[in-house]
Amino acid sequence: MWEEKLGNYLIDISKYIFTGVVIASLFKDMGDNKWLIYGLGFTSALLALILGLILTNKKKEQ
């Protein structure tokens, strides 16, 4: 049960990170660090999404 809840939490975090990176780039010029911020943001969001999907898709033992 806790794995599924943690998975859902990580999926939500992934959405928030992705949205934060996109919205921040629209409102503020990142200068020289923009590709670093995009790369870290997208990598973090993707990692959280993958971990969340793995945790929510575990089959329950019967």
N, C-alpha and C positions, 0 to 999 in steps of 0.2 A: 504494500500500500504506500509506504513512504517513497519508494522508488518512482511510482507513477506521479506522485505529487511533486517530487523533485524534478522529474522530467518536464512536467507542465510549467514549473517555475523557470527552468532553464530556457524553455521555448519562449516564454514571456520576456525574459531578459534579452534573448536574442533579438526579439522585435524592438525592444526599447533601445538597444545599442544601435541597431541598423537605422531606426528612425532618428535617433540623436545625431548620428554622423551625417545623414542626409540633410536634416533641418539645419544643423550647425553650418554646413557648407553653403546653404542658401542665404543665410543671414550674415555671415562673417567671412571675409577673405582670410584664408588660412596662411597665405604667404608661401614660404619655402617648405613648410612642414606639411602641406596639404596631402601629399601622396603617402607620407608616413602615417598620418591620421586616418586616411582612407584605408590603407592597408591593415593597420592594427584594428580599426573598427570592423571592417568586413571579416577579418580573420577571427576576431573575438565572437562576432555574431554567428558566424558559420560554425565555430567550435561549440558554442553553447547550443545551437540548434541541433547539431549532430548528437551531442551527448543527451539532450532532451529527448530526441526521437528514439535513441537506443533505450533509454530508461522507460519510456512509455510503451514501447512495443514488446517488452518481455512477456512471454507467455506464462500464464499462471499454471503452476503444477496442480494436477488433480489427483 
